[in-house]
């Protein structure tokens, strides 16, 4: 049995039955990391000793009736706080920062018997779409190491795709779970805003950020969501609700499901091969009994400008706390308090973080607040209304995840506008606070994964997960592994 090819649920069942021990699985992943992550750079921190100790302890507590993911090793994005373990956010500013507490989602996976293998690389403070802006160097795509894995959760996506963990927790502000999942051939879910606690997630844009899973398939995503969802008194944006068991609700029955294809998402700028793969998804869903319908959401044309104004404005405010006073990096040379702030932030932040902070400060300034920030808020509301109209005539929306497959390293940084436009299809779900899922739907001419996106109405996760689950009963794209992992 090749453990690193199993899904998280398959490994969980093997552990529960006694066919595999938790230390065996943990050791298998750590060996893969040791042998192959030097080139991929998916991990910032590897917790070898702690993971093995945890695995041994959990093995002793193995008994019937535990979580289906009990003992399954996972990877955490390095913007989720972990008590006693450094949390860097991919930045020099937090290079040595060790939080005194765990994020709520970390507490929940630990309580369910998770084994944390380490912290995944990311774009600095989650600002990027390629995982090239990390202070700790870029992450490479395991399908082709000359290409990016996407971002900002690129370390998590590369790590799971390469077999370095069975699932990961990432964060999604404008597509940072779904886009790298699409580039790396994984299934990634951004839940409805407020269904998963953000307590302990280092903020980028608080009204848009959401924690979610990166997994091999939809069933794994459902199982992870069962663990991490729920009201949290420490996060006032979380919502009360009877969420129910997402895993238990998977039936693969989508007869009568109305699938909308937005015309705005299949036009200019979309790679023909990507368009073809997504259209093939529509045909598979139709074969399973879904009803296809074409919809128009003209508001989607405005999403990129609005998103970057709002996200940068919130980043400018959230990142003001990194000034060298309370925690993190502090410049060595300065003559007064103001100069300490200036030198610390100039030396600590990378280029992309500085660019977004400056943009955010600009759009919030007295002279430009009305012209930019207030208009962006109006567009956000219009996008929400446009999507609400669409969901009056269909149950889920089907779009590409990105206009193209994974670009070469360096291409996006040389053309930032192209990098920003790669978020075109993923941003609407964040602006409207809606759930959205990425799933693999084949490869392009170079053998790189193509992702299809499903978006649903608020609290529509069961429908999205079941639709993806139905699709994955008919296809095997989610079972494919990168060429470098074929012999594992």
C-alpha positions as CSV (number, residue, x, y, z in Angstrom):
1,X,0.0,0.0,0.0
2,X,1.4,3.4,-1.1
3,X,0.3,5.5,1.8
4,X,1.0,8.9,0.1
5,X,-1.5,8.1,-2.7
6,X,-4.4,7.6,-0.3
7,X,-7.0,10.2,0.4
8,X,-7.3,11.5,3.9
9,X,-10.4,9.5,4.5
10,X,-8.8,6.3,3.1
11,X,-5.9,6.7,5.4
12,X,-8.3,7.4,8.3
13,X,-10.1,4.1,7.6
14,X,-6.8,2.2,7.3
15,X,-5.7,3.7,10.7
16,X,-9.1,2.8,12.3
17,X,-8.9,-0.8,11.0
18,X,-5.3,-1.3,12.2
19,X,-3.9,-1.8,8.7
20,X,-1.7,1.3,9.2
21,X,-0.4,2.9,12.4
22,X,-0.3,6.6,12.9
23,X,3.5,6.6,13.3
24,X,3.8,4.7,10.0
25,X,1.8,7.3,8.1
26,X,3.6,10.2,9.8
27,X,7.0,8.7,9.1
28,X,6.0,8.1,5.4
29,X,5.1,11.8,5.0
30,X,8.2,13.1,6.8
31,X,10.4,10.9,4.6
32,X,8.9,12.3,1.5
33,X,9.4,15.9,2.8
34,X,13.0,15.1,3.6
35,X,13.8,13.6,0.2
36,X,11.8,15.9,-2.1
37,X,10.9,19.3,-0.5
38,X,14.3,20.9,-0.9
39,X,13.4,21.6,-4.5
40,X,9.7,22.3,-4.0
41,X,10.0,24.5,-0.8
42,X,6.4,23.8,0.2
43,X,7.2,23.9,4.0
44,X,8.6,26.8,6.0
45,X,8.8,24.8,9.2
46,X,8.8,20.9,9.5
47,X,7.8,19.6,12.9
48,X,9.6,16.2,12.7
49,X,10.1,15.4,16.4
50,X,6.8,16.9,17.5
51,X,4.8,15.1,14.8
52,X,6.3,11.7,15.7
53,X,5.7,12.3,19.4
54,X,2.1,13.3,18.6
55,X,1.6,10.2,16.4
56,X,2.8,7.8,19.1
57,X,0.5,9.4,21.6
58,X,-2.5,9.3,19.3
59,X,-1.8,5.7,18.5
60,X,-2.2,4.8,22.1
61,X,-5.5,6.5,22.2
62,X,-7.0,4.8,19.2
63,X,-10.4,3.4,19.8
64,X,-13.8,3.0,17.9
65,X,-16.0,6.0,17.4
66,X,-13.3,8.6,16.8
67,X,-13.2,11.2,14.0
68,X,-12.8,9.7,10.5
69,X,-9.6,11.8,10.2
70,X,-8.2,10.7,13.5
71,X,-4.4,10.3,13.2
72,X,-4.3,11.7,9.6
73,X,-1.2,14.0,9.2
74,X,-1.9,17.5,7.8
75,X,-0.2,20.8,6.8
76,X,-1.1,24.2,8.1
77,X,-0.6,27.5,6.2
78,X,1.9,29.6,8.0
79,X,-0.6,32.4,8.7
80,X,-2.5,30.2,11.2
81,X,-1.3,30.8,14.8
82,X,0.2,27.7,16.4
83,X,1.1,27.8,20.1
84,X,4.9,27.4,20.7
85,X,5.5,27.0,16.9
86,X,6.7,30.0,14.9
87,X,4.1,31.6,12.6
88,X,5.9,33.7,10.0
89,X,3.3,34.7,7.4
90,X,6.1,34.3,4.9
91,X,7.6,37.6,6.0
92,X,10.8,38.9,7.5
93,X,8.7,40.9,9.9
94,X,7.5,37.7,11.7
95,X,10.5,35.5,11.0
96,X,10.9,34.5,14.6
97,X,7.4,35.1,16.0
98,X,6.0,32.3,18.2
99,X,2.3,32.8,19.1
100,X,1.1,32.0,22.7
101,X,-2.1,30.4,21.4
102,X,-3.6,28.2,18.7
103,X,-6.0,29.4,16.1
104,X,-9.5,28.0,16.6
105,X,-9.3,25.8,13.5
106,X,-6.0,24.4,14.8
107,X,-7.6,23.6,18.1
108,X,-10.4,21.8,16.3
109,X,-8.2,19.6,14.1
110,X,-6.0,18.8,17.1
111,X,-9.0,17.8,19.2
112,X,-10.1,15.5,16.4
113,X,-6.7,13.8,16.4
114,X,-4.8,15.6,13.7
115,X,-1.0,15.3,13.4
116,X,0.5,18.6,12.3
117,X,3.5,18.0,10.1
118,X,4.5,21.7,9.8
119,X,3.7,25.1,8.4
120,X,3.3,25.7,4.7
121,X,4.9,28.4,2.6
122,X,2.8,31.3,1.3
123,X,3.0,34.7,-0.4
124,X,4.0,37.3,2.2
125,X,1.0,38.0,4.5
126,X,-1.1,36.0,1.9
127,X,-0.6,38.8,-0.7
128,X,0.0,37.1,-4.0
129,X,-1.2,34.5,-6.5
130,X,2.0,32.6,-7.0
131,X,3.8,32.0,-3.7
132,X,6.8,33.8,-5.1
133,X,6.7,36.8,-2.7
134,X,7.6,34.7,0.4
135,X,10.6,35.9,2.3
136,X,11.6,32.2,2.5
137,X,11.8,31.8,-1.3
138,X,9.3,30.6,-3.9
139,X,7.4,27.3,-3.8
140,X,7.5,25.2,-7.0
141,X,4.6,23.3,-8.6
142,X,5.2,19.5,-8.2
143,X,3.6,18.9,-11.6
144,X,6.4,21.1,-13.2
145,X,9.0,22.7,-11.0
146,X,9.6,25.5,-13.5
147,X,6.0,26.7,-12.8
148,X,4.3,28.3,-9.8
149,X,1.9,26.4,-7.6
150,X,-0.5,29.4,-7.3
151,X,-1.0,31.4,-4.2
152,X,-1.2,32.5,-1.6
153,X,-1.7,29.0,-0.2
154,X,0.8,27.6,-2.7
155,X,2.9,25.8,-0.1
156,X,-0.2,23.9,1.2
157,X,-1.3,23.0,-2.3
158,X,2.1,21.8,-3.5
159,X,2.6,19.9,-0.2
160,X,-0.7,17.9,-0.5
161,X,-0.2,17.4,-4.3
162,X,3.3,16.0,-3.8
163,X,2.3,13.6,-1.0
164,X,3.8,15.6,1.9
165,X,0.5,15.7,3.8
166,X,-3.0,14.2,3.3
167,X,-4.8,17.5,3.6
168,X,-4.1,21.2,4.5
169,X,-5.8,24.2,6.0
170,X,-5.3,27.4,4.0
171,X,-6.9,30.8,3.8
172,X,-8.8,32.4,0.9
173,X,-9.1,36.2,0.5
174,X,-9.7,36.3,-3.3
175,X,-9.0,32.8,-4.4
176,X,-6.0,31.8,-2.3
177,X,-7.3,28.2,-1.7
178,X,-9.1,27.6,-5.0
179,X,-6.5,29.0,-7.4
180,X,-3.5,26.9,-6.1
181,X,-5.9,23.9,-5.8
182,X,-6.6,24.4,-9.5
183,X,-3.0,24.8,-10.4
184,X,-1.9,21.7,-8.5
185,X,-4.8,19.3,-9.3
186,X,-6.5,19.4,-5.9
187,X,-10.0,20.0,-4.5
188,X,-10.2,23.2,-2.5
189,X,-13.1,24.8,-0.7
190,X,-13.7,28.4,0.4
191,X,-16.7,28.1,2.9
192,X,-19.4,30.7,3.3
193,X,-18.0,33.7,5.2
194,X,-18.7,33.3,8.9
195,X,-19.1,29.5,9.0
196,X,-15.5,28.9,10.0
197,X,-13.7,30.9,12.7
198,X,-10.9,33.4,11.8
199,X,-9.7,33.6,15.3
200,X,-5.9,33.1,15.1
201,X,-5.7,33.6,11.3
202,X,-3.3,36.5,10.8
203,X,-5.5,39.1,9.0
204,X,-5.0,40.3,5.4
205,X,-8.5,41.6,4.6
206,X,-10.8,40.8,7.4
207,X,-14.1,41.1,5.5
208,X,-12.9,38.7,2.8
209,X,-10.6,36.2,4.5
210,X,-11.9,32.7,5.1
211,X,-10.2,29.5,6.3
212,X,-10.8,26.3,4.3
213,X,-9.4,22.9,3.3
214,X,-7.2,21.8,0.4
215,X,-7.6,18.0,-0.2
216,X,-7.5,15.4,-2.9
217,X,-11.2,15.1,-3.4
218,X,-14.6,16.5,-2.3
219,X,-15.3,13.8,0.3
220,X,-12.1,14.8,2.1
221,X,-13.1,18.5,1.9
222,X,-16.5,17.6,3.5
223,X,-14.8,15.7,6.3
224,X,-12.4,18.6,7.1
225,X,-15.3,21.1,7.0
226,X,-17.1,19.0,9.5
227,X,-14.2,19.4,11.9
228,X,-13.6,23.2,11.5
229,X,-17.0,24.8,11.0
230,X,-19.1,26.3,13.8
231,X,-19.8,29.4,15.9
232,X,-16.8,30.7,17.9
233,X,-17.3,33.3,20.7
234,X,-13.8,34.6,19.9
235,X,-14.8,35.6,16.4
236,X,-17.9,37.8,16.3
237,X,-18.3,37.3,12.5
238,X,-19.0,33.6,12.9
239,X,-22.7,32.7,12.6
240,X,-24.9,30.4,14.6
241,X,-26.5,27.6,12.6
242,X,-27.2,23.9,12.4
243,X,-24.6,23.1,9.8
244,X,-25.1,19.4,9.8
245,X,-22.6,16.7,8.7
246,X,-21.2,17.6,5.3
247,X,-19.6,14.2,4.8
248,X,-22.8,12.3,5.7
249,X,-24.8,14.3,3.2
250,X,-22.8,13.2,0.1
251,X,-25.1,11.1,-2.1
252,X,-23.8,11.9,-5.7
253,X,-27.5,12.4,-6.7
254,X,-27.7,15.7,-8.6
255,X,-30.8,14.9,-10.7
256,X,-32.6,18.2,-11.4
257,X,-29.7,20.3,-10.2
258,X,-29.7,23.6,-12.2
259,X,-26.1,24.4,-13.2
260,X,-25.6,28.0,-14.5
261,X,-22.7,28.9,-16.9
262,X,-22.1,32.7,-16.7
263,X,-21.4,34.0,-20.2
264,X,-19.0,36.6,-18.7
265,X,-16.7,33.8,-17.6
266,X,-16.3,32.1,-21.0
267,X,-15.2,35.1,-23.1
268,X,-12.1,37.0,-24.0
269,X,-8.9,36.1,-22.2
270,X,-9.8,32.5,-21.4
271,X,-7.5,29.8,-22.7
272,X,-9.4,27.6,-25.2
273,X,-8.1,24.4,-23.5
274,X,-9.3,25.6,-20.1
275,X,-12.7,26.5,-21.6
276,X,-13.0,23.1,-23.2
277,X,-12.2,21.2,-19.9
278,X,-14.8,23.2,-18.0
279,X,-17.4,22.6,-20.7
280,X,-16.6,18.9,-20.4
281,X,-17.5,19.2,-16.7
282,X,-20.9,20.6,-17.7
283,X,-21.5,17.6,-19.9
284,X,-20.6,15.1,-17.1
285,X,-23.0,16.9,-14.7
286,X,-25.7,16.9,-17.4
287,X,-25.1,13.1,-17.9
288,X,-25.7,12.7,-14.1
289,X,-29.0,14.5,-14.4
290,X,-28.2,18.1,-13.9
291,X,-29.9,20.8,-16.1
292,X,-27.6,23.3,-17.8
293,X,-28.6,26.9,-18.2
294,X,-26.7,30.0,-19.5
295,X,-26.8,33.0,-17.2
296,X,-25.5,36.6,-17.5
297,X,-24.0,38.5,-14.5
298,X,-22.7,41.7,-16.0
299,X,-21.5,42.9,-12.6
300,X,-18.6,40.4,-12.7
301,X,-16.8,42.6,-15.1
302,X,-16.1,45.1,-12.3
303,X,-14.8,42.7,-9.6
304,X,-11.0,42.9,-9.9
305,X,-10.8,46.7,-9.4
306,X,-13.2,46.6,-6.5
307,X,-11.5,43.7,-4.9
308,X,-8.0,45.2,-5.0
309,X,-9.2,48.5,-3.6
310,X,-11.1,46.9,-0.7
311,X,-8.4,44.2,0.1
312,X,-5.6,46.7,0.0
313,X,-7.5,49.2,2.2
314,X,-8.1,46.5,4.8
315,X,-4.5,45.4,4.5
316,X,-3.2,48.9,5.1
317,X,-5.2,49.0,8.4
318,X,-4.4,45.4,9.5
319,X,-0.7,45.6,8.8
320,X,-0.3,48.9,10.6
321,X,0.4,46.8,13.8
322,X,3.7,45.7,12.5
323,X,5.8,48.6,13.6
324,X,8.6,47.0,15.6
325,X,7.1,47.8,19.0
326,X,5.3,44.7,20.3
327,X,6.5,41.7,18.3
328,X,8.3,40.6,15.2
329,X,11.3,42.2,13.5
330,X,12.7,45.6,14.6
331,X,15.3,47.6,12.7
332,X,18.6,47.9,14.4
333,X,19.4,51.5,13.6
334,X,17.1,54.4,14.2
335,X,17.4,57.8,16.0
336,X,13.8,58.3,17.2
337,X,10.4,56.5,17.3
338,X,9.2,57.7,13.9
339,X,12.5,56.5,12.3
340,X,12.1,53.1,14.1
341,X,8.7,52.7,12.5
342,X,10.0,53.7,9.0
343,X,13.1,51.6,9.1
344,X,11.3,48.5,10.5
345,X,8.5,48.6,7.9
346,X,10.9,49.5,5.0
347,X,13.3,46.6,5.9
348,X,10.6,44.1,7.1
349,X,8.0,44.2,4.4
350,X,8.6,42.8,0.9
351,X,7.8,44.7,-2.4
352,X,4.3,43.3,-2.9
353,X,3.2,43.9,0.7
354,X,4.5,47.5,0.5
355,X,2.7,48.0,-2.8
356,X,-0.7,46.9,-1.4
357,X,-0.2,48.8,1.9
358,X,0.5,52.0,-0.1
359,X,-2.4,51.4,-2.4
360,X,-4.7,50.9,0.6
361,X,-3.5,54.0,2.4
362,X,-4.0,56.0,-0.8
363,X,-7.6,54.8,-1.4
364,X,-8.5,55.5,2.3
365,X,-7.0,59.0,2.3
366,X,-9.3,62.0,2.7
367,X,-9.0,63.1,-0.9
368,X,-9.7,59.7,-2.5
369,X,-12.0,57.9,-0.1
370,X,-15.1,58.9,-2.0
371,X,-13.5,58.3,-5.5
372,X,-12.2,54.8,-4.8
373,X,-13.0,53.1,-1.5
374,X,-16.7,54.1,-1.4
375,X,-17.2,53.2,-5.0
376,X,-15.6,49.8,-4.4
377,X,-18.0,49.2,-1.6
378,X,-20.9,50.0,-4.0
379,X,-19.5,47.5,-6.6
380,X,-19.2,44.9,-3.9
381,X,-22.9,45.3,-3.1
382,X,-23.8,45.2,-6.9
383,X,-21.8,42.0,-7.3
384,X,-23.7,40.4,-4.4
385,X,-27.0,41.4,-5.9
386,X,-26.0,40.1,-9.4
387,X,-25.1,36.7,-7.9
388,X,-28.3,36.7,-5.9
389,X,-30.3,37.2,-9.2
390,X,-28.4,34.3,-10.8
391,X,-29.1,32.0,-7.9
392,X,-32.8,32.7,-8.4
393,X,-32.6,30.8,-11.7
394,X,-29.9,28.2,-10.9
395,X,-28.6,26.2,-8.0
396,X,-24.8,26.4,-8.6
397,X,-22.6,28.3,-11.0
398,X,-19.9,26.6,-13.0
399,X,-16.8,28.6,-14.2
400,X,-13.1,28.1,-14.7
401,X,-10.9,28.7,-11.6
402,X,-8.4,30.7,-13.6
403,X,-8.1,31.9,-17.2
404,X,-4.9,29.8,-17.8
405,X,-3.0,27.0,-16.2
406,X,0.0,27.6,-13.9
407,X,2.5,30.1,-15.3
408,X,6.2,29.8,-15.3
409,X,8.2,31.2,-12.3
410,X,8.8,34.9,-12.7
411,X,6.2,35.5,-15.4
412,X,3.5,36.9,-13.0
413,X,5.9,39.1,-11.1
414,X,7.1,40.6,-14.3
415,X,3.5,41.4,-15.3
416,X,1.6,42.2,-12.0
417,X,-1.6,43.1,-13.9
418,X,-1.8,39.6,-15.4
419,X,-1.3,38.1,-11.9
420,X,-4.2,40.2,-10.6
421,X,-6.4,39.2,-13.5
422,X,-5.8,35.5,-12.6
423,X,-8.3,36.1,-9.7
424,X,-11.0,37.1,-12.1
425,X,-13.3,34.1,-11.5
426,X,-12.5,33.5,-7.8
427,X,-12.9,37.0,-6.4
428,X,-16.7,37.3,-6.7
429,X,-17.3,34.6,-4.0
430,X,-15.2,36.5,-1.6
431,X,-16.9,39.9,-2.3
432,X,-20.3,38.3,-1.8
433,X,-19.3,36.0,1.1
434,X,-20.4,32.9,-0.8
435,X,-19.1,29.3,-0.8
436,X,-17.0,28.2,-3.7
437,X,-15.1,25.0,-4.6
438,X,-12.3,24.2,-7.1
439,X,-11.9,20.7,-8.5
440,X,-9.5,19.2,-11.0
441,X,-11.1,18.5,-14.5
442,X,-8.2,17.4,-16.6
443,X,-4.9,18.8,-18.0
444,X,-3.8,21.1,-20.7
445,X,-1.5,20.4,-23.7
446,X,1.6,20.6,-21.4
447,X,0.1,18.2,-18.8
448,X,-0.7,20.9,-16.3
449,X,-3.9,20.6,-14.2
450,X,-7.0,22.6,-15.1
451,X,-9.4,23.5,-12.4
452,X,-13.2,24.0,-12.6
453,X,-15.0,26.2,-10.0
454,X,-18.4,25.6,-8.5
455,X,-20.1,28.5,-6.6
456,X,-23.2,28.4,-4.6
457,X,-25.6,30.6,-2.5
458,X,-24.9,31.4,1.1
459,X,-24.6,28.1,3.2
460,X,-24.7,26.1,-0.1
461,X,-21.7,23.9,0.9
462,X,-23.7,20.7,0.9
463,X,-24.9,21.3,-2.7
464,X,-21.4,22.2,-3.9
465,X,-19.7,19.3,-2.2
466,X,-22.3,16.8,-3.5
467,X,-22.0,18.2,-7.0
468,X,-18.2,17.8,-6.9
469,X,-18.6,14.4,-5.4
470,X,-21.0,13.3,-8.2
471,X,-18.5,14.6,-10.8
472,X,-15.6,12.7,-9.1
473,X,-17.7,9.4,-9.3
474,X,-17.5,9.8,-13.1
475,X,-13.9,10.9,-13.5
476,X,-10.4,10.1,-12.2
477,X,-8.7,13.5,-12.5
478,X,-8.6,13.9,-8.7
479,X,-6.7,10.6,-8.5
480,X,-3.8,11.6,-10.6
481,X,-0.5,12.5,-9.0
482,X,2.4,14.6,-10.3
483,X,5.0,12.9,-12.4
484,X,7.6,13.3,-9.6
485,X,5.4,11.3,-7.3
486,X,4.5,8.4,-9.6
487,X,7.0,6.0,-8.1
488,X,6.1,6.7,-4.5
